[in-house]
Amino acid sequence: MSDTQEKNKPQAKFSDLGLSDSILSVLDSIGYETPSPIQEQCITYLLNGKDVIGQAQTGTGKTAAFALPLLDKIDLNLNAPQLLILAPTRELAIQVSEAVQTYARGMKGFHVLPIYGGQSYDVQLRPLKRGVHAVVGTPGRVMDHIKRGTLKLDKLQSFVLDEADEMLKMGFIDDIKWVMERIPEQRQIALFSATMPTVIKKVAEKFLNEPKSSKLKTKLKRLQPLLKNI
Ligand code: AMP
């Protein structure tokens, strides 16, 4: 599509993208009116089963871009981790986990758990034993739980690397590869990174299957903070 055609393209609606009614009603209640460009692209690709590389910073709506379609694939009757998101820091893991919880508000019985270093294992073990559908964690702690057998990945459908370049800067690249080598063969992957250093490109080449790209550098002014307490 040319730039002019792109500009004149009618504004997409969330309801055009194939998301479930349960997700659409949450978006309505938190006041998301239209998808950001990265959301429009990623939601469509991910709902169609494609792997995705999103070149996007925070503030572009990237969390909803991967969370909404991947949440829609979760089977609530299956009491096992089906979505694993790796984030570079404890703060981001908590923030993404809270966003996922909000977007999943219409999914009865859904559980997401943030797991990160510095928190006692016990606090994380209880919900893991009880069963969670999604996990958002920092690489080191996720590795520890896999090694201990307390985080099982055999039912995993989707895997997200959030802020991959930050994880690289923080020295997590080997941990990321270690985790990615242990996820099932049949899975979907979304990789998000503000920049694309060669090492990240290589990870994408090795683990992603004919990925679709979605690139957006500028932040969108109309995006608003997630309203948690509505
Ligand atoms: P993120 O880039 O995922 O950190 O999102 C940035 C902020 O934009 C978050 O506070 C989201 O709640 C908000 N946001 C994401 N998508 C939309 C949307 N389509 N409409 C309005 N706000 C949004």
Residues whose N, C-alpha, C, O or C-beta is under 5 A from the ligand:
A	BS01	AMP	G31 Y32 E33 T34 P35 S36 Q57 T58 G59 T60 G61 K62 T63 A64 R222 L223 Q224 P225 L226
